[in-house]
Amino acid sequence: RFVRFLVDTGASITSINTVIAREMNLPVVAQTILRSVTHEVPSDIYLADLFLPMGTLINIPDMSFMEFPMATDKIDGLLGRDILCQGLLVMNGHDQTMTLAY
């Protein structure tokens, strides 16, 4: 299934919308605490393969995703530093482009 992720350099772990995770029947493998500036809530950790269409298709098997109840239908998840730090992220403000190379 195709899902839309927002690049979030402030997120330590990649997260997925709770509704999407349940629709995809992703297995819950652990629980953690989601900490934000304003609150802490229990959160499930799901396991799934991640495919990134970055010129060529990048496959990251058995990826952990933290549950995140999103209040928007414009994105399905947040692409966090656990993925971003595995490659080279280049943001070009002049051209308004972003590239993630592995």
PDB file as gemmi writes it, atoms N, CA and C in Angstrom:
CRYST1    1.000    1.000    1.000  90.00  90.00  90.00 P 1                      
ATOM      1  N   ARG A   1       0.841  -1.189   0.000  1.00  0.00           N  
ATOM      2  CA  ARG A   1       0.000   0.000   0.000  1.00  0.00           C  
ATOM      3  C   ARG A   1       0.881   1.246   0.000  1.00  0.00           C  
ATOM      4  N   PHE A   2       0.491   2.212  -0.739  1.00  0.00           N  
ATOM      5  CA  PHE A   2       1.194   3.494  -0.807  1.00  0.00           C  
ATOM      6  C   PHE A   2       0.741   4.369   0.357  1.00  0.00           C  
ATOM      7  N   VAL A   3       1.714   4.907   1.119  1.00  0.00           N  
ATOM      8  CA  VAL A   3       1.402   5.838   2.208  1.00  0.00           C  
ATOM      9  C   VAL A   3       2.275   7.077   2.063  1.00  0.00           C  
ATOM     10  N   ARG A   4       1.774   8.201   2.561  1.00  0.00           N  
ATOM     11  CA  ARG A   4       2.475   9.481   2.438  1.00  0.00           C  
ATOM     12  C   ARG A   4       3.146   9.817   3.763  1.00  0.00           C  
ATOM     13  N   PHE A   5       4.470  10.010   3.723  1.00  0.00           N  
ATOM     14  CA  PHE A   5       5.234  10.355   4.913  1.00  0.00           C  
ATOM     15  C   PHE A   5       5.757  11.781   4.812  1.00  0.00           C  
ATOM     16  N   LEU A   6       5.748  12.466   5.923  1.00  0.00           N  
ATOM     17  CA  LEU A   6       6.338  13.788   6.040  1.00  0.00           C  
ATOM     18  C   LEU A   6       7.727  13.616   6.662  1.00  0.00           C  
ATOM     19  N   VAL A   7       8.752  14.203   6.063  1.00  0.00           N  
ATOM     20  CA  VAL A   7      10.096  14.150   6.640  1.00  0.00           C  
ATOM     21  C   VAL A   7      10.098  14.976   7.922  1.00  0.00           C  
ATOM     22  N   ASP A   8      10.504  14.349   9.033  1.00  0.00           N  
ATOM     23  CA  ASP A   8      10.501  15.016  10.341  1.00  0.00           C  
ATOM     24  C   ASP A   8      11.848  14.791  11.016  1.00  0.00           C  
ATOM     25  N   THR A   9      12.752  15.746  10.862  1.00  0.00           N  
ATOM     26  CA  THR A   9      14.088  15.604  11.449  1.00  0.00           C  
ATOM     27  C   THR A   9      14.057  15.682  12.978  1.00  0.00           C  
ATOM     28  N   GLY A  10      12.949  16.071  13.560  1.00  0.00           N  
ATOM     29  CA  GLY A  10      12.813  16.106  15.011  1.00  0.00           C  
ATOM     30  C   GLY A  10      12.297  14.811  15.598  1.00  0.00           C  
ATOM     31  N   ALA A  11      11.821  13.899  14.753  1.00  0.00           N  
ATOM     32  CA  ALA A  11      11.291  12.616  15.225  1.00  0.00           C  
ATOM     33  C   ALA A  11      12.418  11.588  15.302  1.00  0.00           C  
ATOM     34  N   SER A  12      12.593  10.980  16.453  1.00  0.00           N  
ATOM     35  CA  SER A  12      13.664   9.989  16.602  1.00  0.00           C  
ATOM     36  C   SER A  12      13.301   8.658  15.960  1.00  0.00           C  
ATOM     37  N   ILE A  13      12.012   8.366  15.850  1.00  0.00           N  
ATOM     38  CA  ILE A  13      11.573   7.102  15.239  1.00  0.00           C  
ATOM     39  C   ILE A  13      10.471   7.393  14.220  1.00  0.00           C  
ATOM     40  N   THR A  14      10.464   6.643  13.145  1.00  0.00           N  
ATOM     41  CA  THR A  14       9.445   6.775  12.125  1.00  0.00           C  
ATOM     42  C   THR A  14       8.111   6.325  12.696  1.00  0.00           C  
ATOM     43  N   SER A  15       7.069   7.064  12.377  1.00  0.00           N  
ATOM     44  CA  SER A  15       5.756   6.738  12.930  1.00  0.00           C  
ATOM     45  C   SER A  15       4.720   6.629  11.828  1.00  0.00           C  
ATOM     46  N   ILE A  16       3.638   5.933  12.156  1.00  0.00           N  
ATOM     47  CA  ILE A  16       2.558   5.721  11.196  1.00  0.00           C  
ATOM     48  C   ILE A  16       1.230   6.000  11.882  1.00  0.00           C  
ATOM     49  N   ASN A  17       0.298   6.525  11.123  1.00  0.00           N  
ATOM     50  CA  ASN A  17      -1.023   6.826  11.623  1.00  0.00           C  
ATOM     51  C   ASN A  17      -1.664   5.553  12.172  1.00  0.00           C  
ATOM     52  N   THR A  18      -2.278   5.655  13.329  1.00  0.00           N  
ATOM     53  CA  THR A  18      -2.919   4.517  13.983  1.00  0.00           C  
ATOM     54  C   THR A  18      -3.936   3.846  13.071  1.00  0.00           C  
ATOM     55  N   VAL A  19      -4.741   4.634  12.391  1.00  0.00           N  
ATOM     56  CA  VAL A  19      -5.782   4.086  11.512  1.00  0.00           C  
ATOM     57  C   VAL A  19      -5.158   3.291  10.369  1.00  0.00           C  
ATOM     58  N   ILE A  20      -4.110   3.807   9.769  1.00  0.00           N  
ATOM     59  CA  ILE A  20      -3.427   3.123   8.661  1.00  0.00           C  
ATOM     60  C   ILE A  20      -2.819   1.806   9.144  1.00  0.00           C  
ATOM     61  N   ALA A  21      -2.162   1.834  10.302  1.00  0.00           N  
ATOM     62  CA  ALA A  21      -1.539   0.611  10.846  1.00  0.00           C  
ATOM     63  C   ALA A  21      -2.581  -0.476  11.069  1.00  0.00           C  
ATOM     64  N   ARG A  22      -3.732  -0.103  11.569  1.00  0.00           N  
ATOM     65  CA  ARG A  22      -4.797  -1.098  11.809  1.00  0.00           C  
ATOM     66  C   ARG A  22      -5.401  -1.586  10.508  1.00  0.00           C  
ATOM     67  N   GLU A  23      -5.586  -0.687   9.542  1.00  0.00           N  
ATOM     68  CA  GLU A  23      -6.117  -1.089   8.229  1.00  0.00           C  
ATOM     69  C   GLU A  23      -5.190  -2.089   7.547  1.00  0.00           C  
ATOM     70  N   MET A  24      -3.876  -1.917   7.742  1.00  0.00           N  
ATOM     71  CA  MET A  24      -2.889  -2.795   7.109  1.00  0.00           C  
ATOM     72  C   MET A  24      -2.621  -4.055   7.940  1.00  0.00           C  
ATOM     73  N   ASN A  25      -3.286  -4.169   9.101  1.00  0.00           N  
ATOM     74  CA  ASN A  25      -3.101  -5.319   9.994  1.00  0.00           C  
ATOM     75  C   ASN A  25      -1.639  -5.531  10.377  1.00  0.00           C  
ATOM     76  N   LEU A  26      -0.937  -4.432  10.667  1.00  0.00           N  
ATOM     77  CA  LEU A  26       0.465  -4.547  11.055  1.00  0.00           C  
ATOM     78  C   LEU A  26       0.559  -5.175  12.444  1.00  0.00           C  
ATOM     79  N   PRO A  27       1.497  -6.096  12.644  1.00  0.00           N  
ATOM     80  CA  PRO A  27       1.625  -6.730  13.956  1.00  0.00           C  
ATOM     81  C   PRO A  27       2.228  -5.771  14.986  1.00  0.00           C  
ATOM     82  N   VAL A  28       1.646  -5.770  16.180  1.00  0.00           N  
ATOM     83  CA  VAL A  28       2.203  -5.009  17.297  1.00  0.00           C  
ATOM     84  C   VAL A  28       3.297  -5.865  17.923  1.00  0.00           C  
ATOM     85  N   VAL A  29       4.512  -5.306  18.018  1.00  0.00           N  
ATOM     86  CA  VAL A  29       5.641  -6.076  18.545  1.00  0.00           C  
ATOM     87  C   VAL A  29       6.132  -5.554  19.895  1.00  0.00           C  
ATOM     88  N   ALA A  30       5.682  -4.354  20.274  1.00  0.00           N  
ATOM     89  CA  ALA A  30       6.112  -3.775  21.553  1.00  0.00           C  
ATOM     90  C   ALA A  30       5.238  -2.565  21.867  1.00  0.00           C  
ATOM     91  N   GLN A  31       5.441  -2.018  23.043  1.00  0.00           N  
ATOM     92  CA  GLN A  31       4.803  -0.765  23.418  1.00  0.00           C  
ATOM     93  C   GLN A  31       5.862   0.172  23.959  1.00  0.00           C  
ATOM     94  N   THR A  32       5.614   1.463  23.793  1.00  0.00           N  
ATOM     95  CA  THR A  32       6.534   2.487  24.271  1.00  0.00           C  
ATOM     96  C   THR A  32       5.713   3.690  24.719  1.00  0.00           C  
ATOM     97  N   ILE A  33       6.384   4.727  25.122  1.00  0.00           N  
ATOM     98  CA  ILE A  33       5.726   5.974  25.497  1.00  0.00           C  
ATOM     99  C   ILE A  33       6.053   7.023  24.437  1.00  0.00           C  
ATOM    100  N   LEU A  34       5.025   7.609  23.859  1.00  0.00           N  
ATOM    101  CA  LEU A  34       5.183   8.707  22.920  1.00  0.00           C  
ATOM    102  C   LEU A  34       5.301   9.989  23.733  1.00  0.00           C  
ATOM    103  N   ARG A  35       6.442  10.649  23.612  1.00  0.00           N  
ATOM    104  CA  ARG A  35       6.687  11.883  24.359  1.00  0.00           C  
ATOM    105  C   ARG A  35       6.704  13.069  23.410  1.00  0.00           C  
ATOM    106  N   SER A  36       5.908  14.060  23.738  1.00  0.00           N  
ATOM    107  CA  SER A  36       5.922  15.304  22.978  1.00  0.00           C  
ATOM    108  C   SER A  36       6.195  16.440  23.960  1.00  0.00           C  
ATOM    109  N   VAL A  37       6.183  17.633  23.464  1.00  0.00           N  
ATOM    110  CA  VAL A  37       6.427  18.791  24.316  1.00  0.00           C  
ATOM    111  C   VAL A  37       5.341  18.922  25.380  1.00  0.00           C  
ATOM    112  N   THR A  38       4.121  18.525  25.045  1.00  0.00           N  
ATOM    113  CA  THR A  38       2.996  18.763  25.943  1.00  0.00           C  
ATOM    114  C   THR A  38       2.491  17.554  26.717  1.00  0.00           C  
ATOM    115  N   HIS A  39       2.809  16.329  26.257  1.00  0.00           N  
ATOM    116  CA  HIS A  39       2.240  15.175  26.951  1.00  0.00           C  
ATOM    117  C   HIS A  39       2.998  13.875  26.650  1.00  0.00           C  
ATOM    118  N   GLU A  40       2.621  12.834  27.382  1.00  0.00           N  
ATOM    119  CA  GLU A  40       3.134  11.483  27.176  1.00  0.00           C  
ATOM    120  C   GLU A  40       1.940  10.538  27.097  1.00  0.00           C  
ATOM    121  N   VAL A  41       1.951   9.642  26.095  1.00  0.00           N  
ATOM    122  CA  VAL A  41       0.873   8.664  25.946  1.00  0.00           C  
ATOM    123  C   VAL A  41       1.463   7.317  25.537  1.00  0.00           C  
ATOM    124  N   PRO A  42       0.824   6.228  25.954  1.00  0.00           N  
ATOM    125  CA  PRO A  42       1.282   4.905  25.501  1.00  0.00           C  
ATOM    126  C   PRO A  42       1.126   4.785  23.987  1.00  0.00           C  
ATOM    127  N   SER A  43       2.040   4.076  23.360  1.00  0.00           N  
ATOM    128  CA  SER A  43       2.020   3.934  21.910  1.00  0.00           C  
ATOM    129  C   SER A  43       2.504   2.542  21.514  1.00  0.00           C  
ATOM    130  N   ASP A  44       1.811   1.915  20.568  1.00  0.00           N  
ATOM    131  CA  ASP A  44       2.233   0.609  20.049  1.00  0.00           C  
ATOM    132  C   ASP A  44       3.374   0.778  19.061  1.00  0.00           C  
ATOM    133  N   ILE A  45       4.202  -0.255  18.969  1.00  0.00           N  
ATOM    134  CA  ILE A  45       5.253  -0.341  17.956  1.00  0.00           C  
ATOM    135  C   ILE A  45       4.844  -1.445  16.988  1.00  0.00           C  
ATOM    136  N   TYR A  46       4.805  -1.104  15.698  1.00  0.00           N  
ATOM    137  CA  TYR A  46       4.413  -2.042  14.649  1.00  0.00           C  
ATOM    138  C   TYR A  46       5.638  -2.461  13.848  1.00  0.00           C  
ATOM    139  N   LEU A  47       5.525  -3.593  13.177  1.00  0.00           N  
ATOM    140  CA  LEU A  47       6.609  -4.105  12.343  1.00  0.00           C  
ATOM    141  C   LEU A  47       6.103  -4.250  10.911  1.00  0.00           C  
ATOM    142  N   ALA A  48       6.868  -3.725   9.946  1.00  0.00           N  
ATOM    143  CA  ALA A  48       6.513  -3.845   8.528  1.00  0.00           C  
ATOM    144  C   ALA A  48       7.744  -3.583   7.683  1.00  0.00           C  
ATOM    145  N   ASP A  49       7.684  -3.988   6.434  1.00  0.00           N  
ATOM    146  CA  ASP A  49       8.735  -3.662   5.478  1.00  0.00           C  
ATOM    147  C   ASP A  49       8.454  -2.266   4.922  1.00  0.00           C  
ATOM    148  N   LEU A  50       9.525  -1.509   4.730  1.00  0.00           N  
ATOM    149  CA  LEU A  50       9.392  -0.161   4.175  1.00  0.00           C  
ATOM    150  C   LEU A  50      10.070  -0.129   2.818  1.00  0.00           C  
ATOM    151  N   PHE A  51       9.353   0.367   1.820  1.00  0.00           N  
ATOM    152  CA  PHE A  51       9.890   0.539   0.479  1.00  0.00           C  
ATOM    153  C   PHE A  51       9.859   2.026   0.158  1.00  0.00           C  
ATOM    154  N   LEU A  52      11.022   2.597  -0.144  1.00  0.00           N  
ATOM    155  CA  LEU A  52      11.121   4.011  -0.461  1.00  0.00           C  
ATOM    156  C   LEU A  52      11.434   4.181  -1.949  1.00  0.00           C  
ATOM    157  N   PRO A  53      10.552   4.833  -2.706  1.00  0.00           N  
ATOM    158  CA  PRO A  53      10.830   5.068  -4.131  1.00  0.00           C  
ATOM    159  C   PRO A  53      11.730   6.290  -4.290  1.00  0.00           C  
ATOM    160  N   MET A  54      13.033   6.077  -4.233  1.00  0.00           N  
ATOM    161  CA  MET A  54      14.011   7.169  -4.282  1.00  0.00           C  
ATOM    162  C   MET A  54      14.874   7.031  -5.528  1.00  0.00           C  
ATOM    163  N   GLY A  55      14.277   7.128  -6.697  1.00  0.00           N  
ATOM    164  CA  GLY A  55      15.000   6.851  -7.938  1.00  0.00           C  
ATOM    165  C   GLY A  55      14.962   5.352  -8.171  1.00  0.00           C  
ATOM    166  N   THR A  56      15.672   4.616  -7.324  1.00  0.00           N  
ATOM    167  CA  THR A  56      15.523   3.171  -7.289  1.00  0.00           C  
ATOM    168  C   THR A  56      14.715   2.841  -6.035  1.00  0.00           C  
ATOM    169  N   LEU A  57      14.168   1.666  -5.990  1.00  0.00           N  
ATOM    170  CA  LEU A  57      13.346   1.259  -4.856  1.00  0.00           C  
ATOM    171  C   LEU A  57      14.242   0.761  -3.724  1.00  0.00           C  
ATOM    172  N   ILE A  58      14.201   1.445  -2.598  1.00  0.00           N  
ATOM    173  CA  ILE A  58      14.988   1.067  -1.427  1.00  0.00           C  
ATOM    174  C   ILE A  58      14.097   0.253  -0.505  1.00  0.00           C  
ATOM    175  N   ASN A  59      14.553  -0.940  -0.121  1.00  0.00           N  
ATOM    176  CA  ASN A  59      13.783  -1.821   0.752  1.00  0.00           C  
ATOM    177  C   ASN A  59      14.452  -1.891   2.116  1.00  0.00           C  
ATOM    178  N   ILE A  60      13.696  -1.561   3.158  1.00  0.00           N  
ATOM    179  CA  ILE A  60      14.173  -1.705   4.535  1.00  0.00           C  
ATOM    180  C   ILE A  60      13.244  -2.706   5.201  1.00  0.00           C  
ATOM    181  N   PRO A  61      13.685  -3.979   5.314  1.00  0.00           N  
ATOM    182  CA  PRO A  61      12.802  -5.006   5.882  1.00  0.00           C  
ATOM    183  C   PRO A  61      12.706  -4.898   7.405  1.00  0.00           C  
ATOM    184  N   ASP A  62      11.590  -5.400   7.932  1.00  0.00           N  
ATOM    185  CA  ASP A  62      11.371  -5.482   9.386  1.00  0.00           C  
ATOM    186  C   ASP A  62      11.619  -4.158  10.089  1.00  0.00           C  
ATOM    187  N   MET A  63      11.010  -3.132   9.583  1.00  0.00           N  
ATOM    188  CA  MET A  63      11.147  -1.777  10.125  1.00  0.00           C  
ATOM    189  C   MET A  63      10.161  -1.584  11.268  1.00  0.00           C  
ATOM    190  N   SER A  64      10.602  -0.923  12.328  1.00  0.00           N  
ATOM    191  CA  SER A  64       9.707  -0.585  13.438  1.00  0.00           C  
ATOM    192  C   SER A  64       9.074   0.776  13.190  1.00  0.00           C  
ATOM    193  N   PHE A  65       7.766   0.842  13.387  1.00  0.00           N  
ATOM    194  CA  PHE A  65       7.005   2.075  13.256  1.00  0.00           C  
ATOM    195  C   PHE A  65       6.270   2.337  14.559  1.00  0.00           C  
ATOM    196  N   MET A  66       6.368   3.539  15.059  1.00  0.00           N  
ATOM    197  CA  MET A  66       5.625   3.890  16.261  1.00  0.00           C  
ATOM    198  C   MET A  66       4.243   4.406  15.867  1.00  0.00           C  
ATOM    199  N   GLU A  67       3.253   3.972  16.609  1.00  0.00           N  
ATOM    200  CA  GLU A  67       1.887   4.456  16.407  1.00  0.00           C  
ATOM    201  C   GLU A  67       1.817   5.944  16.720  1.00  0.00           C  
ATOM    202  N   PHE A  68       1.136   6.672  15.848  1.00  0.00           N  
ATOM    203  CA  PHE A  68       0.985   8.108  16.069  1.00  0.00           C  
ATOM    204  C   PHE A  68      -0.387   8.534  15.567  1.00  0.00           C  
ATOM    205  N   PRO A  69      -1.272   8.924  16.465  1.00  0.00           N  
ATOM    206  CA  PRO A  69      -2.612   9.342  16.029  1.00  0.00           C  
ATOM    207  C   PRO A  69      -2.555  10.716  15.368  1.00  0.00           C  
ATOM    208  N   MET A  70      -2.615  10.740  14.052  1.00  0.00           N  
ATOM    209  CA  MET A  70      -2.490  11.984  13.298  1.00  0.00           C  
ATOM    210  C   MET A  70      -3.849  12.658  13.179  1.00  0.00           C  
ATOM    211  N   ALA A  71      -3.845  13.952  13.271  1.00  0.00           N  
ATOM    212  CA  ALA A  71      -5.084  14.717  13.187  1.00  0.00           C  
ATOM    213  C   ALA A  71      -5.292  15.291  11.790  1.00  0.00           C  
ATOM    214  N   THR A  72      -4.671  14.694  10.792  1.00  0.00           N  
ATOM    215  CA  THR A  72      -4.805  15.180   9.419  1.00  0.00           C  
ATOM    216  C   THR A  72      -4.940  13.995   8.471  1.00  0.00           C  
ATOM    217  N   ASP A  73      -5.571  14.226   7.343  1.00  0.00           N  
ATOM    218  CA  ASP A  73      -5.641  13.183   6.322  1.00  0.00           C  
ATOM    219  C   ASP A  73      -4.683  13.461   5.171  1.00  0.00           C  
ATOM    220  N   LYS A  74      -3.814  14.464   5.344  1.00  0.00           N  
ATOM    221  CA  LYS A  74      -2.861  14.833   4.302  1.00  0.00           C  
ATOM    222  C   LYS A  74      -1.592  13.975   4.332  1.00  0.00           C  
ATOM    223  N   ILE A  75      -1.247  13.429   5.502  1.00  0.00           N  
ATOM    224  CA  ILE A  75      -0.083  12.540   5.625  1.00  0.00           C  
ATOM    225  C   ILE A  75      -0.485  11.302   6.419  1.00  0.00           C  
ATOM    226  N   ASP A  76       0.270  10.226   6.208  1.00  0.00           N  
ATOM    227  CA  ASP A  76      -0.008   8.963   6.894  1.00  0.00           C  
ATOM    228  C   ASP A  76       1.046   8.614   7.928  1.00  0.00           C  
ATOM    229  N   GLY A  77       2.149   9.350   7.938  1.00  0.00           N  
ATOM    230  CA  GLY A  77       3.205   9.049   8.884  1.00  0.00           C  
ATOM    231  C   GLY A  77       4.304  10.091   8.851  1.00  0.00           C  
ATOM    232  N   LEU A  78       5.244   9.913   9.761  1.00  0.00           N  
ATOM    233  CA  LEU A  78       6.411  10.790   9.864  1.00  0.00           C  
ATOM    234  C   LEU A  78       7.659   9.966   9.616  1.00  0.00           C  
ATOM    235  N   LEU A  79       8.494  10.385   8.686  1.00  0.00           N  
ATOM    236  CA  LEU A  79       9.761   9.715   8.399  1.00  0.00           C  
ATOM    237  C   LEU A  79      10.809  10.310   9.331  1.00  0.00           C  
ATOM    238  N   GLY A  80      11.232   9.527  10.321  1.00  0.00           N  
ATOM    239  CA  GLY A  80      12.102  10.030  11.376  1.00  0.00           C  
ATOM    240  C   GLY A  80      13.585   9.784  11.144  1.00  0.00           C  
ATOM    241  N   ARG A  81      14.365  10.206  12.135  1.00  0.00           N  
ATOM    242  CA  ARG A  81      15.828  10.102  12.039  1.00  0.00           C  
ATOM    243  C   ARG A  81      16.329   8.668  11.974  1.00  0.00           C  
ATOM    244  N   ASP A  82      15.551   7.692  12.450  1.00  0.00           N  
ATOM    245  CA  ASP A  82      15.993   6.300  12.342  1.00  0.00           C  
ATOM    246  C   ASP A  82      16.183   5.887  10.891  1.00  0.00           C  
ATOM    247  N   ILE A  83      15.445   6.501   9.969  1.00  0.00           N  
ATOM    248  CA  ILE A  83      15.607   6.264   8.531  1.00  0.00           C  
ATOM    249  C   ILE A  83      16.518   7.314   7.909  1.00  0.00           C  
ATOM    250  N   LEU A  84      16.286   8.565   8.241  1.00  0.00           N  
ATOM    251  CA  LEU A  84      17.033   9.664   7.622  1.00  0.00           C  
ATOM    252  C   LEU A  84      18.531   9.567   7.867  1.00  0.00           C  
ATOM    253  N   CYS A  85      18.927   9.125   9.055  1.00  0.00           N  
ATOM    254  CA  CYS A  85      20.354   9.063   9.404  1.00  0.00           C  
ATOM    255  C   CYS A  85      21.076   7.886   8.766  1.00  0.00           C  
ATOM    256  N   GLN A  86      20.347   7.020   8.078  1.00  0.00           N  
ATOM    257  CA  GLN A  86      20.991   5.911   7.373  1.00  0.00           C  
ATOM    258  C   GLN A  86      21.487   6.332   5.989  1.00  0.00           C  
ATOM    259  N   GLY A  87      21.121   7.527   5.571  1.00  0.00           N  
ATOM    260  CA  GLY A  87      21.510   8.001   4.247  1.00  0.00           C  
ATOM    261  C   GLY A  87      22.007   9.429   4.319  1.00  0.00           C  
ATOM    262  N   LEU A  88      22.007  10.068   3.179  1.00  0.00           N  
ATOM    263  CA  LEU A  88      22.432  11.457   3.065  1.00  0.00           C  
ATOM    264  C   LEU A  88      21.211  12.282   2.675  1.00  0.00           C  
ATOM    265  N   LEU A  89      20.767  13.147   3.593  1.00  0.00           N  
ATOM    266  CA  LEU A  89      19.617  14.002   3.347  1.00  0.00           C  
ATOM    267  C   LEU A  89      20.119  15.372   2.929  1.00  0.00           C  
ATOM    268  N   VAL A  90      19.704  15.815   1.740  1.00  0.00           N  
ATOM    269  CA  VAL A  90      20.105  17.128   1.229  1.00  0.00           C  
ATOM    270  C   VAL A  90      18.840  17.945   0.991  1.00  0.00           C  
ATOM    271  N   MET A  91      18.794  19.110   1.612  1.00  0.00           N  
ATOM    272  CA  MET A  91      17.671  20.010   1.427  1.00  0.00           C  
ATOM    273  C   MET A  91      18.171  21.252   0.709  1.00  0.00           C  
ATOM    274  N   ASN A  92      17.572  21.550  -0.432  1.00  0.00           N  
ATOM    275  CA  ASN A  92      17.957  22.701  -1.237  1.00  0.00           C  
ATOM    276  C   ASN A  92      16.829  23.723  -1.157  1.00  0.00           C  
ATOM    277  N   GLY A  93      17.013  24.725  -0.309  1.00  0.00           N  
ATOM    278  CA  GLY A  93      15.987  25.734  -0.118  1.00  0.00           C  
ATOM    279  C   GLY A  93      15.728  26.568  -1.355  1.00  0.00           C  
ATOM    280  N   HIS A  94      16.783  26.848  -2.106  1.00  0.00           N  
ATOM    281  CA  HIS A  94      16.635  27.652  -3.332  1.00  0.00           C  
ATOM    282  C   HIS A  94      15.722  26.973  -4.330  1.00  0.00           C  
ATOM    283  N   ASP A  95      15.945  25.679  -4.555  1.00  0.00           N  
ATOM    284  CA  ASP A  95      15.140  24.925  -5.524  1.00  0.00           C  
ATOM    285  C   ASP A  95      13.891  24.301  -4.908  1.00  0.00           C  
ATOM    286  N   GLN A  96      13.762  24.402  -3.586  1.00  0.00           N  
ATOM    287  CA  GLN A  96      12.659  23.789  -2.847  1.00  0.00           C  
ATOM    288  C   GLN A  96      12.567  22.291  -3.126  1.00  0.00           C  
ATOM    289  N   THR A  97      13.728  21.621  -3.022  1.00  0.00           N  
ATOM    290  CA  THR A  97      13.790  20.182  -3.220  1.00  0.00           C  
ATOM    291  C   THR A  97      14.482  19.517  -2.041  1.00  0.00           C  
ATOM    292  N   MET A  98      14.213  18.236  -1.898  1.00  0.00           N  
ATOM    293  CA  MET A  98      14.853  17.443  -0.858  1.00  0.00           C  
ATOM    294  C   MET A  98      15.221  16.096  -1.479  1.00  0.00           C  
ATOM    295  N   THR A  99      16.436  15.620  -1.166  1.00  0.00           N  
ATOM    296  CA  THR A  99      16.905  14.351  -1.694  1.00  0.00           C  
ATOM    297  C   THR A  99      17.421  13.502  -0.556  1.00  0.00           C  
ATOM    298  N   LEU A 100      17.028  12.247  -0.548  1.00  0.00           N  
ATOM    299  CA  LEU A 100      17.546  11.277   0.417  1.00  0.00           C  
ATOM    300  C   LEU A 100      18.242  10.185  -0.371  1.00  0.00           C  
ATOM    301  N   ALA A 101      19.554  10.073  -0.204  1.00  0.00           N  
ATOM    302  CA  ALA A 101      20.344   9.089  -0.949  1.00  0.00           C  
ATOM    303  C   ALA A 101      20.866   8.036   0.004  1.00  0.00           C  
ATOM    304  N   TYR A 102      20.837   6.783  -0.436  1.00  0.00           N  
ATOM    305  CA  TYR A 102      21.364   5.650   0.333  1.00  0.00           C  
ATOM    306  C   TYR A 102      22.548   5.079  -0.373  1.00  0.00           C  
TER     307      TYR A 102                                                      
END                                                                             
